[in-house]
Amino acid sequence: MFKSKKKRFIALEVNAYIIRAIVLDSPDINQATLYEQPLQAGIMDGDVIRDEMALYDILKDLIKGWGIKRYDVRFFVPDSSVMMKTFEHPKELSSSKLKGYVEMELGRTIHLPFSQPLIDVYDEKPNDGEATLFAAPSEDIFKMGGILDDLSLHPTISDVRTLSTIRFMEKVKTFVADKSYLITDWSINGVSISIYTPGKLEFLRYQTIDSPTQNWQSRQENEKDVMCFYDGEIEEYRSLLIDQIAEIDRILNFYRFSLYKGEKAVDEIIILGDSPEIDYITSEMRANYGTPIQYFDDATIQSVYPNFKAKHVPLLGLVLKEAF
């Protein structure tokens, strides 16, 4: 949706608790600079901007401190806004023409629950008559793009967080051909759930974890790390996590028995995220599921990119999108 010829850029993530960034001035990812800044309650509603002026003021100070004025910026589409839909198309249409086809068919043969969407199309097997549409309300994306533009930055790429995560996992050869993976990406206030068979994203859903922002506190460890912790009885929050883990079990059963009539199941579950309770989540899922589980911890990432941690996986995938 945006275009620029500049080489240096920043991959930016903004959620209800933290602003996180990877700043690159060269093609060497391990030479990148990392930043993390706590974000006070009320500026974001989940992953959607609530107070534009407050976010503008905070980013203005950070841009000056980080020295990134006039950089290109890549950022995520809000997880809660994204929908995925498979559609049929004439087999003779090339992959490059599918986006234009979707734009013509919106409101006719292809229907979305919001007007003026921003769309992207993924064509796994060209000329097979089927492709996947990703769509999100343009308002949410242009709101962030407008703030960045007003700050003398250049918004160049907006991406679906799950696709960035998968892009990174493809890069580090996580997947085995013909195996199906359920990927869970846990934050404090939500979990992104997807099912991926190499080359094909089969399922995508974002589920909110309804924990009030004021129940969480943050502590700046250094310019690269912010620690978040629950201010209260942690079992209250963990009960919400158990509900989400139970929902994942229902998704596994839906995939196996409703979509594939018992003939195919998820082969492996992948757990990642920046949730402070990620160890508890991993322990509970291993205790409750027979499906093999792989946890993307810091050591997993640092075996490939020594200067990064597991919480940087989506941003690293965003860096790898059309990188340099």
C-alpha positions as CSV (number, residue, x, y, z in Angstrom):
1,M,0.0,0.0,0.0
2,F,3.0,2.3,0.4
3,K,6.1,2.7,-1.7
4,S,9.6,4.0,-1.0
5,K,13.1,3.5,-2.3
6,K,15.0,4.2,0.9
7,K,17.1,1.4,2.4
8,R,17.1,2.2,6.1
9,F,13.9,1.4,8.0
10,I,12.3,0.6,11.3
11,A,10.0,-2.4,12.0
12,L,7.5,-1.1,14.6
13,E,5.1,-2.9,16.9
14,V,2.6,-1.0,19.1
15,N,0.3,-2.9,21.5
16,A,-1.6,-2.0,24.7
17,Y,1.5,-2.2,26.9
18,I,4.7,-1.7,24.8
19,I,6.2,0.0,21.8
20,R,8.9,-2.2,20.3
21,A,11.2,-1.5,17.4
22,I,14.0,-2.9,15.3
23,V,16.0,-0.2,13.5
24,L,18.1,-1.2,10.5
25,D,20.7,0.9,8.7
26,S,22.3,-2.0,6.8
27,P,21.3,-5.4,5.4
28,D,22.9,-7.2,8.4
29,I,20.0,-7.9,10.8
30,N,22.5,-8.6,13.6
31,Q,23.7,-5.0,13.4
32,A,20.2,-3.7,14.0
33,T,19.4,-1.6,17.1
34,L,16.6,-2.7,19.4
35,Y,14.3,-0.5,21.4
36,E,11.4,-1.1,23.8
37,Q,9.3,1.4,25.6
38,P,6.4,0.9,28.1
39,L,3.0,2.4,27.0
40,Q,0.6,3.7,29.6
41,A,-3.0,2.5,29.8
42,G,-5.7,4.1,27.7
43,I,-3.7,4.9,24.6
44,M,-4.5,1.6,22.9
45,D,-7.7,-0.5,23.0
46,G,-6.2,-3.9,22.6
47,D,-4.2,-3.4,19.4
48,V,-6.3,-0.5,18.0
49,I,-5.4,3.1,18.6
50,R,-7.7,4.9,21.0
51,D,-5.9,8.2,21.7
52,E,-4.1,9.3,18.6
53,M,-2.6,12.5,20.1
54,A,-1.1,10.7,23.1
55,L,0.5,8.1,20.8
56,Y,1.7,10.9,18.5
57,D,3.4,12.7,21.4
58,I,5.1,9.6,22.7
59,L,6.4,8.6,19.3
60,K,7.6,12.1,18.7
61,D,9.9,11.9,21.7
62,L,11.0,8.4,20.8
63,I,11.8,9.3,17.2
64,K,14.0,12.1,18.4
65,G,15.8,9.9,21.0
66,W,16.3,7.0,18.6
67,G,17.5,9.3,15.8
68,I,15.2,7.8,13.2
69,K,13.5,10.9,11.6
70,R,12.7,10.3,7.9
71,Y,13.2,6.5,8.2
72,D,10.9,4.1,6.4
73,V,8.5,2.3,8.8
74,R,6.9,-1.1,8.6
75,F,4.1,-1.9,11.0
76,F,1.4,-4.5,11.7
77,V,-2.2,-4.5,10.9
78,P,-4.2,-4.9,14.1
79,D,-4.7,-8.7,14.7
80,S,-8.2,-8.1,15.9
81,S,-9.2,-6.4,12.6
82,V,-7.8,-9.0,10.2
83,M,-10.0,-11.6,8.5
84,M,-9.0,-14.4,6.1
85,K,-11.2,-15.8,3.4
86,T,-10.7,-18.3,0.6
87,F,-12.2,-17.4,-2.7
88,E,-12.6,-18.9,-6.2
89,H,-11.4,-17.2,-9.3
90,P,-11.1,-18.0,-13.1
91,K,-8.2,-20.4,-13.5
92,E,-6.7,-18.4,-16.3
93,L,-6.1,-15.4,-14.1
94,S,-2.4,-15.0,-13.1
95,S,-1.5,-14.4,-9.5
96,S,-0.5,-10.7,-10.3
97,K,-4.1,-10.0,-11.4
98,L,-5.9,-11.5,-8.4
99,K,-5.9,-8.4,-6.3
100,G,-7.6,-6.4,-9.0
101,Y,-10.1,-9.2,-9.5
102,V,-11.0,-9.1,-5.8
103,E,-11.4,-5.3,-5.9
104,M,-13.9,-5.7,-8.8
105,E,-15.8,-8.5,-7.1
106,L,-16.2,-6.9,-3.7
107,G,-19.9,-6.6,-2.9
108,R,-20.8,-8.9,-5.8
109,T,-19.3,-12.4,-5.4
110,I,-16.9,-11.6,-2.5
111,H,-18.4,-10.1,0.6
112,L,-16.6,-8.6,3.6
113,P,-18.1,-7.4,7.0
114,F,-16.7,-3.9,6.6
115,S,-16.5,-1.2,3.9
116,Q,-13.4,0.3,2.3
117,P,-11.1,-2.6,3.3
118,L,-7.4,-2.9,2.6
119,I,-6.7,-6.2,1.0
120,D,-3.9,-8.6,0.1
121,V,-4.1,-11.8,-1.8
122,Y,-2.0,-15.0,-1.4
123,D,-2.1,-17.5,-4.2
124,E,-0.6,-20.8,-3.0
125,K,-1.0,-22.7,-6.3
126,P,-1.2,-20.4,-9.4
127,N,-4.0,-21.2,-11.9
128,D,-5.8,-23.7,-9.6
129,G,-8.9,-21.4,-9.3
130,E,-8.5,-20.7,-5.6
131,A,-6.6,-18.2,-3.5
132,T,-6.7,-16.6,0.0
133,L,-7.8,-13.1,0.7
134,F,-6.6,-11.1,3.8
135,A,-8.6,-8.0,4.6
136,A,-8.8,-5.3,7.3
137,P,-10.7,-2.1,7.8
138,S,-8.7,0.7,6.1
139,E,-9.4,3.1,9.0
140,D,-7.3,1.2,11.5
141,I,-4.3,1.0,9.2
142,F,-4.5,4.6,7.9
143,K,-4.7,5.9,11.4
144,M,-1.3,4.5,12.2
145,G,0.1,5.4,8.8
146,G,-1.2,9.0,9.3
147,I,0.5,9.4,12.7
148,L,3.8,8.1,11.3
149,D,3.5,10.4,8.2
150,D,2.9,13.4,10.5
151,L,6.1,12.5,12.4
152,S,8.2,12.8,9.2
153,L,8.5,9.0,8.9
154,H,7.6,7.1,5.7
155,P,5.1,4.2,6.2
156,T,6.0,1.7,3.5
157,I,4.7,-1.7,4.5
158,S,1.8,-2.9,6.7
159,D,1.7,-6.7,7.3
160,V,-0.4,-9.3,9.0
161,R,1.4,-10.3,12.2
162,T,0.8,-14.0,11.7
163,L,2.2,-13.9,8.1
164,S,5.4,-12.2,9.5
165,T,5.7,-14.9,12.1
166,I,5.4,-17.6,9.5
167,R,7.9,-15.8,7.3
168,F,10.5,-16.0,10.1
169,M,9.7,-19.6,10.8
170,E,10.2,-20.4,7.1
171,K,13.5,-18.6,7.2
172,V,14.8,-20.7,10.1
173,K,13.4,-23.9,8.6
174,T,10.9,-24.7,11.4
175,F,8.4,-26.5,9.2
176,V,8.5,-30.0,7.6
177,A,6.7,-30.5,4.3
178,D,3.2,-32.1,4.6
179,K,3.0,-31.6,8.4
180,S,0.3,-29.3,9.9
181,Y,1.2,-26.8,12.6
182,L,-1.0,-24.9,15.0
183,I,0.8,-21.7,15.9
184,T,-0.2,-19.8,19.1
185,D,1.3,-16.3,19.6
186,W,0.5,-15.1,23.2
187,S,0.4,-11.5,24.4
188,I,-0.9,-10.1,27.6
189,N,-4.4,-9.3,26.2
190,G,-4.8,-11.8,23.4
191,V,-3.7,-14.9,21.5
192,S,-3.3,-15.2,17.7
193,I,-4.1,-18.8,16.5
194,S,-3.3,-20.1,13.1
195,I,-3.0,-23.5,11.4
196,Y,-0.3,-23.7,8.7
197,T,0.7,-26.5,6.4
198,P,3.9,-25.3,4.5
199,G,2.7,-23.1,1.7
200,K,-0.9,-22.9,2.9
201,L,-2.5,-20.9,5.8
202,E,-5.6,-22.9,6.7
203,F,-7.0,-21.1,9.7
204,L,-6.6,-17.7,11.4
205,R,-8.2,-16.3,14.5
206,Y,-7.5,-13.7,17.1
207,Q,-9.0,-14.2,20.6
208,T,-9.0,-11.5,23.3
209,I,-7.9,-12.2,26.8
210,D,-10.1,-9.9,28.8
211,S,-7.7,-8.6,31.5
212,P,-8.0,-4.9,32.3
213,T,-4.9,-2.9,31.4
214,Q,-4.8,-1.3,34.9
215,N,-4.1,-4.8,36.3
216,W,-0.7,-4.7,34.7
217,Q,2.4,-2.7,35.6
218,S,5.7,-2.3,33.7
219,R,9.3,-1.7,34.5
220,Q,11.9,-0.4,32.1
221,E,14.9,-2.7,32.5
222,N,17.0,-1.0,29.8
223,E,16.3,0.6,26.4
224,K,15.9,-2.9,24.9
225,D,13.7,-4.5,27.5
226,V,10.5,-3.8,29.5
227,M,9.2,-6.2,32.1
228,C,5.4,-6.5,32.6
229,F,3.9,-8.0,35.7
230,Y,0.4,-8.6,37.1
231,D,-0.5,-6.3,40.0
232,G,-2.8,-8.6,41.9
233,E,-3.6,-12.3,42.4
234,I,-2.0,-14.0,39.4
235,E,-4.5,-17.0,39.6
236,E,-7.2,-14.6,38.4
237,Y,-5.3,-14.0,35.2
238,R,-4.3,-17.7,34.8
239,S,-7.9,-18.7,34.9
240,L,-8.4,-16.6,31.7
241,L,-5.5,-18.4,30.1
242,I,-7.0,-21.8,30.9
243,D,-10.2,-20.7,29.1
244,Q,-8.1,-19.9,26.0
245,I,-6.2,-23.2,26.2
246,A,-9.6,-25.0,26.3
247,E,-10.7,-23.1,23.2
248,I,-7.5,-24.1,21.4
249,D,-8.5,-27.8,22.1
250,R,-11.9,-27.1,20.4
251,I,-10.1,-25.6,17.4
252,L,-7.9,-28.7,17.1
253,N,-11.0,-30.9,17.1
254,F,-12.8,-28.7,14.6
255,Y,-9.8,-28.9,12.3
256,R,-9.5,-32.7,12.6
257,F,-13.2,-33.8,12.6
258,S,-15.2,-31.0,10.9
259,L,-12.7,-29.9,8.2
260,Y,-11.0,-33.3,7.5
261,K,-13.5,-35.8,8.8
262,G,-11.0,-37.4,11.1
263,E,-8.5,-38.1,8.2
264,K,-6.0,-35.3,9.1
265,A,-4.9,-33.7,12.4
266,V,-2.5,-31.0,13.5
267,D,0.9,-32.6,13.9
268,E,2.6,-30.1,16.1
269,I,1.8,-27.0,18.2
270,I,4.1,-24.1,18.3
271,I,4.0,-21.7,21.2
272,L,5.6,-18.2,21.2
273,G,4.8,-14.7,22.4
274,D,5.8,-11.9,24.8
275,S,3.3,-12.9,27.5
276,P,4.9,-12.8,31.0
277,E,3.1,-16.1,31.6
278,I,4.4,-17.9,28.6
279,D,6.1,-20.6,30.8
280,Y,2.9,-21.3,32.5
281,I,1.0,-21.5,29.2
282,T,3.6,-23.9,27.8
283,S,3.4,-26.1,30.9
284,E,-0.4,-26.2,30.9
285,M,-0.6,-27.0,27.2
286,R,2.0,-29.8,27.5
287,A,0.1,-31.2,30.4
288,N,-3.3,-31.2,28.5
289,Y,-2.4,-32.0,24.9
290,G,-1.0,-35.2,23.4
291,T,0.1,-33.3,20.3
292,P,3.9,-32.5,20.3
293,I,4.7,-29.0,21.4
294,Q,7.6,-26.8,20.4
295,Y,8.2,-23.7,22.4
296,F,10.1,-20.8,20.7
297,D,12.2,-19.6,23.5
298,D,15.1,-17.1,23.5
299,A,17.7,-19.8,22.9
300,T,15.8,-21.0,19.8
301,I,16.0,-17.5,18.3
302,Q,19.6,-16.7,19.4
303,S,20.9,-19.8,17.7
304,V,20.2,-17.9,14.4
305,Y,20.1,-14.3,15.5
306,P,22.3,-13.9,18.6
307,N,21.2,-10.4,19.5
308,F,17.4,-11.1,19.5
309,K,14.9,-12.8,21.8
310,A,11.8,-14.8,21.2
311,K,9.5,-11.7,21.6
312,H,11.1,-10.3,18.5
313,V,10.0,-13.1,16.1
314,P,7.1,-11.2,14.5
315,L,9.2,-8.1,14.0
316,L,12.0,-10.2,12.5
317,G,9.5,-11.6,10.1
318,L,8.4,-8.0,9.2
319,V,12.1,-7.1,8.6
320,L,12.4,-10.1,6.2
321,K,9.5,-9.0,4.1
322,E,11.0,-7.6,0.9
323,A,14.1,-6.8,3.0
324,F,16.7,-4.6,1.2
